[in-house]
Every structure is written in structure tokens, then in C-alpha cells.
Amino acid sequence: MKKNLFQVAIAAAAMCVMVACTGNTEKPVAGEDADSTEVKAGEAETAEPTIESRGMYTVAVPAGWTVNQYASNMLLTKGDVVLDVKEWNGTEVSAKSLENLGCKPENKLEDIVAGKNTWVGYKDAKDFKKVYLTALSSGDVVRIGSNDADVDMKPILEGVVSNKDKE
């Protein structure tokens, strides 16, 4: 019995030595052991936006968003979130345009000021969970609506610039 216990102890010790000897003794390169999601997040933050032109204005679309341009609108997609960008001629965000979109005073969100643009926002509008509108100096009204009430739209809104302002 003692002989069997001794053999088991030797086998266990040999296993420990084998495990210890097969480890990687090289020091990791800086950042090599970083979590891959941390690295990807850092790359996304520093990636240049994609510039999309829409007639009288451009949109700087942050990295991570997919863009599809159509004749009457542009769709920005990130995962399940879809932002619908549409413009029309007009010099102001009128009461009639707000009514047509189903924007109600009780659903008003805080305005977002981005550069020369003041974006007027509403939640639970007719076709959108969240929608923002602004009148550009180019003479166009731009509407950006989302299917997700929780999406942070500020980076997108900050990227909308009238081509007239860029001159």
C-alpha cells in the first residue's frame, strides 16, 4: 500500500513539473495581453469618420456605422440601430413639419447644439423612437430619426455640416 501511495505521489510531482515547464517564459509585448475588445474600442475611437455628401450638406459618419445612400434619404446602421437621415427645403423647423412627424410637446427632448446647428428633439414620434431636426444655413431642414430610443445621436448630429459653412 505504501508503495502504491509513493508511486502516486511521484506521478503527481512529475505532472506538476511538466505543467510548470511547458509555460511560456517570454515576457508579453506591451498590450499583447490586453483584452481584444479594449483594443477594438480604442481603434474605433481613433478611426476617422466617413464623409458622406448629401447635396447641400455633408455628414461625418463615425467609425462603426454602415451607410446606405438612396435618392430621398440615407440610412446609417450599427447593429440593430437604424438612423434615417432625410432633408427638405425650408428655412426653419416649422410647427407643421413637427406635426407631420407626430412630434408632441409632451415628448420634447433637450435640444442639442452642435456647431452652428441647434437640433430639436422628440421621442416617440410617428415613425421613430427618437427624432432630431435642424435648419441648416444652406436652406435645408435635416431630420434624423432612430428606431432606438436609447441611441446616443449626438456624435452623428455633430457631424452634420452645411456645405455653405465649409466654404
N, C-alpha and C positions, 0 to 999 in steps of 0.2 A: 504494500500500500504506500509506504514511504517512497519507494522507487517511482511509482506512478505519479505521485504529487510532485516529486523532484523533476520529472520529465515535463509535466505540465508547466511548472514554473520556468524551466529553461525555454520552452516553446514560447511562452508569453513574453519573456525577456527578449528573445530573438525577434519577435514581431514588433516590439517597441523600437528596437534598434533599426529594423528595416524601415519602419514608418518615419523615424527621425532622419534617416539617411536619404530618403527619396525626396525630401522637401527641396524647394528652390532656394538656393543660398544667395542668389543675386539680389541686390537691392533694387526695388522698383524705381523706374524712372518717375520723376515728378509728375503727378497727375495720372499715372498709369493705373493706380488702384482707385481712382475716383469713380463714383457711380456713373454709369453711362447716361442716365437721364440728366444728371447735373451737367455733364459735358454738352449734351444736345441743347439743354436750356440756355447755356452760355453762348453757344453758336447761334441760336435763334435770336437772341437779344442783340448780337452784334451784326447779324446779317443785314445787308442793305435792302430797303423796301423795293418792290417792283413798281415802276411808274406806269400808270395806265391813263391814257388820254381819252377824254370824253368831250369832244367839241370845244367848248369854251372853258373847260377846266381839266385838271388832272387829279388823280388820286394816287397817293403814295401808299401802296398796299403793304402792310408789314409782312415779314417773313412768316411762313406757315399757312398763309391763306392762298387758296386757289382762285383764279379769276376766270370768268367766262363772260365775254362781251357779246351783247346782242344789239340789234338795231335800236330798241327802245329802252334797254336797261343793261345793267351789269350786275352779275351775281358774284359775291365773294363767299367762299365756302371754307370752313375749318371744322373738320369732324362733322357733327350733326348740325352745326350752326350755319345758317344761310343769311347773308345780308343782301338786300335788294336795293341797288342804287339806281335812281331814276331822276331825270331832270325835266324841267319845262320852262318856257319863257315866262318871266314875271319879275317884278321888281321887289316883291315882298311876300312873306308868308301870310297869306290872307285868311280871314275868317272862313271864307268859302272853301279854300283848299284844306283847311283843318277839318271842316265839317265833312267834306267829301272823303277824307281819310278815316272818319269816325273818331277823331280826337276830341275828348271831352274834358272840360275844365277840371273835373274831379280826378282825372288821371294824369294831370300835368306832372312832368318830371322837372328836376332842376336844369336850368339852361347850362349849356357847355360853351364857353368862349374858347375858340381855337384860332389864333392869329386874328385876322380881320373878320372872322365869321362867328356869329352867335347862333348856336344850334338850339332850337326849341324842341323839347322832347315830350313824348307822351307814352304811356304804357297802355296795353290792351286796346289798341286802335283796331279798326275794322279788319285789316289783313295782317296785322303784325302784333307781336307781344310787346315790342318796343319800337318806336319810330322817332327820328330826329329830322328836322327841316331847317334850311337856312337859305337866305337870299345872297347870292354872290355878287360881287361888283361887276361881273360880266353881264349881268342882266338875266341870269338863270336862277331858278329855285331848285335846290337839290334836296331830295328826300332819300334817307337811308333807313330801311325798315328791317327788323330782325324777327326771326321765328323763335328766338330765345330771349326771355326777359332778363336773364342774368348775365348776358354777354357784356363785357366792357367795350363799349363802342368808341370811347374817347381816342384811342390810337388811330382809328380809321378816320374819325371826324377831323382830327388834327392834320391828317394827310390830304385833305381836300383843299385845293388852291385854285383860284380863278386864274386862267392864263393871262388875263389882263393885269393881275397883280404881279406876275412874274416878269413883266416887261421892264 
